[in-house]
Amino acid sequence: MDRRAFLGAVAAGATATALKAAAATERPLGETGVPLQGSEPLPLGPLPGGRYPDPHVESLKKAKGGFGQTGFPGFAGTMAVERIATGMRWAEGPVYFPAGRYVLFSDIPNNRIMRYCEDDGHLSVFRQPSMNSNGNTIDREGRLITCEHGGRRVTRTEIDGSITVIADKYNGKKLNSPNDVAVASDGSIWFTDPIYGIGGNYEGIKEQPEQEKHNVFRVDPKSGDIRVVVDDFVEPNGITFSPDEKKLYVIDTGFTDGPDNPSHIRVFDVDVGAGKLSNGRVFAEMPKPSITDGMRADTDGNVWCSMGWGDSNEDGVRCYNSAGELLGKIHIPETVANLCFGGTFRNRLYICGSTSLYAVYTSATGAMKP
């Protein structure tokens, strides 16, 4: 069996399992949107106007002598920002699987998880229905961890394709709509739970929230117990650890609910084993009306985050050092929701930009801490 046939068989098994699990929830299934229909689809390849060095990559730090490396690790020499796949309605939650050299990412309204094969550029559906999946990550055993709007739950796809529910309730009440997730080295699962996925019938199913607050949760790796680690967010969103797991970064996109609410990244000191956060403070403010949605860290402790929903000139990716200083930007011609590092050397940044998946080589190395 060739590689693509093998991947197809795995996907088919995962989809069948997903259907059984979804049916057990007695919730509506199927598409909440339809694939984009256009006579002139967006072109693939390097973005228009790209040259070396690519003007889409903007450093806020000048190189000594005016050439070569800058203080922004977004430059990798002869590289350009590329659109590598298109046709989604709202691309989110990318995660890279090094064993198969592919990226999985959600197309939330179309209720599917897509798979982009890095070696030959093939795009296919990995799972449909996906219960309107949003954030995805990978644990230390190579298993897919997924936040589902439609299921109001966090799940794990086992190596055999079966699906395990990690969390769907707290204090006997349904979760709101898990959004993004990170897995620590001890196996604990940390996720955010805003209400975006139950606000309408486009990216999920419209329902009333049962949780009083919009929390950040931790699931214990041994007992499976779920508990709140922080409860004072307006809308907790993207989440990631620093490479040494001494800090946890969480995005608050409360600005979507009102102009006086935050649009920023907060950072906490974290005791992973004890499951405790302390010393919460604002790490970086976003330029309203734009918001950041998802983020990842590199091995030097820099934080790479999405940008969109506001000034189109700011659409793309931002990179901050560990002190919260903005180092540079990667400009994308669509609102960006999320990103991840991938590639053989973890130096290729995959970017979910609304209808498309983009990629660019960087001089950074992704921490690959899920």
Secondary structure per residue as TSV (DSSP state, phi and psi in degrees):
chain	resnum	aa	ss	phi	psi
A	1	M	-	360.0	128.1
A	2	D	-	-76.4	171.4
A	3	R	H	-61.5	-44.3
A	4	R	H	-67.0	-38.4
A	5	A	H	-64.1	-38.7
A	6	F	H	-62.8	-46.1
A	7	L	H	-61.7	-39.1
A	8	G	H	-63.3	-40.6
A	9	A	H	-65.5	-40.9
A	10	V	H	-62.5	-44.7
A	11	A	H	-62.6	-41.1
A	12	A	H	-62.9	-40.8
A	13	G	H	-64.8	-41.1
A	14	A	H	-65.5	-38.9
A	15	T	H	-66.0	-43.1
A	16	A	H	-61.0	-42.4
A	17	T	H	-64.7	-39.8
A	18	A	H	-62.1	-40.7
A	19	L	H	-62.5	-42.5
A	20	K	H	-64.3	-43.6
A	21	A	H	-65.4	-40.5
A	22	A	H	-66.4	-41.0
A	23	A	H	-62.0	-33.8
A	24	A	H	-66.3	-21.1
A	25	T	T	-83.1	-12.4
A	26	E	T	55.8	45.5
A	27	R	-	-120.2	153.6
A	28	P	-	-60.1	144.2
A	29	L	-	-118.6	-173.3
A	30	G	S	91.2	-176.7
A	31	E	-	-75.5	140.3
A	32	T	S	-100.9	-11.5
A	33	G	S	-134.4	-175.2
A	34	V	-	-129.6	153.1
A	35	P	-	-55.3	148.6
A	36	L	-	-60.2	135.2
A	37	Q	-	-115.3	117.5
A	38	G	-	-148.3	138.0
A	39	S	S	-74.8	-23.3
A	40	E	S	-128.3	83.6
A	41	P	-	-63.7	156.4
A	42	L	-	-58.7	137.0
A	43	P	-	-70.7	147.7
A	44	L	-	-93.5	164.1
A	45	G	E	107.0	-172.9
A	46	P	E	-55.9	142.9
A	47	L	-	-65.6	148.0
A	48	P	T	-55.4	139.0
A	49	G	T	85.8	-0.5
A	50	G	-	-71.3	137.0
A	51	R	-	-150.9	174.3
A	52	Y	S	-98.8	123.0
A	53	P	S	-75.0	145.5
A	54	D	-	-67.7	123.0
A	55	P	T	-68.2	-11.1
A	56	H	T	-72.4	-15.3
A	57	V	E	-103.4	113.4
A	58	E	E	-115.0	119.8
A	59	S	E	-95.4	136.8
A	60	L	S	-94.5	2.4
A	61	K	S	-118.2	128.9
A	62	K	-	-88.2	139.5
A	63	A	-	-73.9	145.6
A	64	K	G	-66.4	129.8
A	65	G	G	83.2	-5.9
A	66	G	G	79.2	11.2
A	67	F	S	-146.3	152.8
A	68	G	S	87.8	-153.3
A	69	Q	-	-63.5	146.8
A	70	T	-	-119.6	-173.2
A	71	G	S	-76.8	-2.7
A	72	F	S	-107.4	115.8
A	73	P	T	-77.8	29.3
A	74	G	T	-88.1	-9.8
A	75	F	-	-97.1	131.2
A	76	A	-	-127.0	22.4
A	77	G	S	87.7	-120.4
A	78	T	S	-82.0	81.2
A	79	M	-	-143.5	162.7
A	80	A	-	-150.9	155.1
A	81	V	-	-74.2	128.7
A	82	E	E	-121.2	142.9
A	83	R	E	-91.0	117.8
A	84	I	E	-108.2	-14.4
A	85	A	E	-158.6	150.1
A	86	T	E	-149.3	174.2
A	87	G	-	109.6	3.8
A	88	M	-	-88.4	168.4
A	89	R	S	-99.7	-41.4
A	90	W	S	-151.4	97.2
A	91	A	E	-81.3	135.7
A	92	E	E	-152.1	168.4
A	93	G	E	56.3	49.6
A	94	P	E	-73.1	146.7
A	95	V	E	-145.6	139.2
A	96	Y	E	-103.3	134.1
A	97	F	E	-110.4	101.6
A	98	P	T	-63.6	-29.9
A	99	A	T	-63.5	-31.6
A	100	G	T	-111.3	-2.1
A	101	R	T	53.6	49.9
A	102	Y	E	-138.1	159.3
A	103	V	E	-110.8	130.0
A	104	L	E	-102.0	140.7
A	105	F	E	-152.6	154.4
A	106	S	E	-86.8	143.6
A	107	D	E	-116.3	88.9
A	108	I	T	-59.6	-53.5
A	109	P	T	-62.8	-31.1
A	110	N	T	-87.1	7.7
A	111	N	T	55.4	47.8
A	112	R	E	-149.6	154.4
A	113	I	E	-106.7	129.0
A	114	M	E	-99.0	156.3
A	115	R	E	-128.1	125.4
A	116	Y	E	-111.3	117.9
A	117	C	E	-85.2	121.4
A	118	E	T	-69.9	-31.1
A	119	D	T	-74.7	-30.8
A	120	D	T	-130.1	5.0
A	121	G	-	73.8	17.7
A	122	H	-	-81.2	131.2
A	123	L	E	-109.5	133.1
A	124	S	E	-149.6	169.7
A	125	V	E	-86.9	123.2
A	126	F	E	-85.4	-41.1
A	127	R	E	-152.1	131.3
A	128	Q	S	-154.6	125.3
A	129	P	-	-74.6	154.9
A	130	S	-	-112.1	9.8
A	131	M	S	58.3	38.8
A	132	N	S	51.7	53.4
A	133	S	E	-59.2	149.2
A	134	N	E	-121.8	-102.0
A	135	G	E	-70.0	141.3
A	136	N	E	-131.0	152.1
A	137	T	E	-152.5	-177.5
A	138	I	E	-128.1	138.3
A	139	D	-	-92.2	-178.6
A	140	R	T	-71.1	-10.1
A	141	E	T	-101.2	8.0
A	142	G	S	80.8	21.5
A	143	R	-	-100.6	146.8
A	144	L	E	-78.3	128.6
A	145	I	E	-112.5	129.5
A	146	T	E	-132.6	137.4
A	147	C	E	-95.2	129.2
A	148	E	E	-118.4	120.4
A	149	H	T	-66.6	-51.8
A	150	G	T	-63.5	-32.4
A	151	G	T	-91.0	-11.0
A	152	R	T	50.8	49.5
A	153	R	E	-155.9	168.2
A	154	V	E	-113.9	130.9
A	155	T	E	-126.0	162.8
A	156	R	E	-125.2	129.7
A	157	T	E	-90.7	116.4
A	158	E	-	-74.2	168.0
A	159	I	T	-59.8	-30.4
A	160	D	T	-86.3	3.8
A	161	G	S	94.4	-11.8
A	162	S	-	-71.3	158.9
A	163	I	E	-116.6	129.3
A	164	T	E	-109.2	131.1
A	165	V	E	-81.6	119.1
A	166	I	E	-83.9	-44.2
A	167	A	E	-157.3	133.7
A	168	D	S	-141.7	-5.7
A	169	K	E	-143.1	156.8
A	170	Y	E	-142.9	127.5
A	171	N	T	55.0	36.4
A	172	G	T	78.3	3.9
A	173	K	E	-117.2	149.1
A	174	K	E	-60.9	145.2
A	175	L	-	-65.1	163.0
A	176	N	S	-70.9	-79.6
A	177	S	-	-163.1	89.5
A	178	P	-	-47.5	136.1
A	179	N	-	-113.7	-52.0
A	180	D	-	-144.6	159.8
A	181	V	E	-148.9	148.2
A	182	A	E	-137.8	146.3
A	183	V	E	-116.7	126.4
A	184	A	-	-82.1	168.7
A	185	S	T	-66.9	-19.7
A	186	D	T	-87.1	2.3
A	187	G	S	92.8	-6.9
A	188	S	-	-66.6	144.0
A	189	I	E	-112.4	124.1
A	190	W	E	-116.1	128.0
A	191	F	E	-145.0	158.9
A	192	T	E	-102.6	154.0
A	193	D	-	-140.3	69.9
A	194	P	-	-78.7	-166.8
A	195	I	S	-113.6	10.7
A	196	Y	G	-57.0	-38.1
A	197	G	G	-76.9	-8.8
A	198	I	G	-116.6	14.6
A	199	G	S	-82.8	-13.9
A	200	G	S	-168.1	-174.6
A	201	N	S	-106.0	31.7
A	202	Y	S	-110.3	-49.1
A	203	E	S	-106.6	17.7
A	204	G	S	171.7	-148.3
A	205	I	-	-124.8	127.8
A	206	K	-	-67.6	122.2
A	207	E	-	-151.6	166.8
A	208	Q	-	-84.5	138.0
A	209	P	-	-67.3	145.2
A	210	E	-	-107.6	-23.7
A	211	Q	S	-81.2	133.9
A	212	E	S	-65.5	-35.6
A	213	K	S	-121.5	167.8
A	214	H	E	-103.2	97.6
A	215	N	E	-100.1	166.2
A	216	V	E	-107.9	128.1
A	217	F	E	-114.0	158.4
A	218	R	E	-128.8	134.2
A	219	V	E	-108.1	124.3
A	220	D	-	-67.5	134.0
A	221	P	T	-70.7	-21.1
A	222	K	T	-99.5	-49.6
A	223	S	T	-88.8	-22.6
A	224	G	-	79.5	2.7
A	225	D	-	-65.0	141.2
A	226	I	E	-110.9	136.8
A	227	R	E	-147.0	157.7
A	228	V	E	-80.3	132.5
A	229	V	E	-105.7	-22.2
A	230	V	E	-157.7	140.0
A	231	D	E	-131.4	15.3
A	232	D	E	-110.9	25.8
A	233	F	E	-87.9	149.8
A	234	V	S	-76.1	-55.8
A	235	E	S	-141.3	90.4
A	236	P	E	-66.1	139.9
A	237	N	E	-134.1	-113.0
A	238	G	E	-61.8	151.5
A	239	I	E	-147.7	139.0
A	240	T	E	-159.8	154.9
A	241	F	E	-94.8	155.2
A	242	S	-	-70.9	161.7
A	243	P	T	-58.0	-33.4
A	244	D	T	-89.8	1.6
A	245	E	S	60.4	25.0
A	246	K	S	-92.8	-10.8
A	247	K	E	-133.2	146.8
A	248	L	E	-122.6	127.4
A	249	Y	E	-103.6	133.9
A	250	V	E	-136.3	131.6
A	251	I	E	-86.7	140.1
A	252	D	E	-114.9	114.4
A	253	T	-	-105.5	35.0
A	254	G	G	-59.4	-18.1
A	255	F	G	-57.9	-25.5
A	256	T	G	-65.3	-20.0
A	257	D	G	-97.7	-8.2
A	258	G	-	171.4	145.8
A	259	P	T	-65.4	-19.2
A	260	D	T	-93.5	-2.0
A	261	N	S	-84.1	164.0
A	262	P	-	-74.9	151.5
A	263	S	-	-134.5	84.3
A	264	H	E	-157.8	174.1
A	265	I	E	-108.3	130.9
A	266	R	E	-105.2	154.2
A	267	V	E	-130.1	143.5
A	268	F	E	-128.4	146.9
A	269	D	E	-74.8	139.5
A	270	V	E	-130.8	137.5
A	271	D	E	-107.3	97.9
A	272	V	T	-61.1	-46.9
A	273	G	T	-63.5	-41.4
A	274	A	T	-81.1	-16.2
A	275	G	T	69.7	39.8
A	276	K	E	-125.6	141.3
A	277	L	E	-112.5	149.8
A	278	S	E	-151.5	166.8
A	279	N	E	55.1	46.5
A	280	G	E	-67.9	136.1
A	281	R	E	-154.4	164.5
A	282	V	E	-76.2	126.9
A	283	F	E	-88.8	-45.7
A	284	A	E	-155.1	133.3
A	285	E	E	-89.4	141.1
A	286	M	-	-96.3	150.2
A	287	P	-	-76.7	98.6
A	288	K	T	-58.0	143.5
A	289	P	T	-86.2	8.2
A	290	S	-	-72.4	157.1
A	291	I	B	-134.5	156.7
A	292	T	-	-102.3	152.3
A	293	D	-	-125.6	-47.5
A	294	G	-	-135.1	162.7
A	295	M	E	-158.9	161.4
A	296	R	E	-144.1	161.1
A	297	A	E	-112.2	154.2
A	298	D	B	-105.1	177.4
A	299	T	T	-69.0	-16.6
A	300	D	T	-89.6	1.9
A	301	G	S	87.9	5.5
A	302	N	-	-72.5	148.3
A	303	V	E	-110.5	122.7
A	304	W	E	-105.1	125.4
A	305	C	E	-134.1	157.3
A	306	S	E	-77.9	165.9
A	307	M	E	-150.5	136.0
A	308	G	B	178.6	-171.7
A	309	W	S	73.7	-1.2
A	310	G	S	-127.8	-120.2
A	311	D	-	-65.2	121.5
A	312	S	G	-62.3	-24.6
A	313	N	G	-70.1	-14.1
A	314	E	G	-102.1	-3.8
A	315	D	-	-58.7	132.4
A	316	G	E	144.8	-135.1
A	317	V	E	-128.4	142.9
A	318	R	E	-119.1	151.4
A	319	C	E	-127.9	125.0
A	320	Y	E	-116.3	143.8
A	321	N	-	-78.8	177.4
A	322	S	T	-66.7	-15.0
A	323	A	T	-89.6	0.2
A	324	G	S	86.3	15.5
A	325	E	-	-89.8	129.1
A	326	L	E	-71.6	122.9
A	327	L	E	-97.1	-35.5
A	328	G	E	-178.9	177.0
A	329	K	E	-136.3	151.7
A	330	I	E	-118.8	117.3
A	331	H	E	-88.3	128.6
A	332	I	-	-122.8	140.6
A	333	P	S	-79.8	20.3
A	334	E	S	-145.0	159.1
A	335	T	-	-59.4	132.1
A	336	V	-	-103.7	136.3
A	337	A	-	-106.0	-38.4
A	338	N	E	-162.5	173.5
A	339	L	E	-161.4	165.2
A	340	C	E	-158.8	159.3
A	341	F	E	-92.0	147.7
A	342	G	E	-155.5	-161.7
A	343	G	S	88.0	165.6
A	344	T	T	-55.6	-37.4
A	345	F	T	-109.5	15.1
A	346	R	S	55.7	32.0
A	347	N	-	-113.1	8.1
A	348	R	E	-105.3	121.4
A	349	L	E	-93.1	120.3
A	350	Y	E	-97.6	131.8
A	351	I	E	-127.5	123.0
A	352	C	E	-89.2	108.3
A	353	G	E	-116.0	87.8
A	354	S	T	55.6	-94.4
A	355	T	T	-92.0	-5.5
A	356	S	E	-138.1	161.1
A	357	L	E	-108.8	128.3
A	358	Y	E	-114.9	162.5
A	359	A	E	-150.2	150.0
A	360	V	E	-153.4	138.9
A	361	Y	E	-77.0	142.0
A	362	T	-	-125.6	174.3
A	363	S	S	-97.7	8.7
A	364	A	S	-94.4	162.4
A	365	T	-	-119.1	120.0
A	366	G	B	-62.1	139.6
A	367	A	-	-66.8	-23.8
A	368	M	-	56.1	26.9
A	369	K	-	-88.4	113.3
A	370	P	-	-55.3	360.0
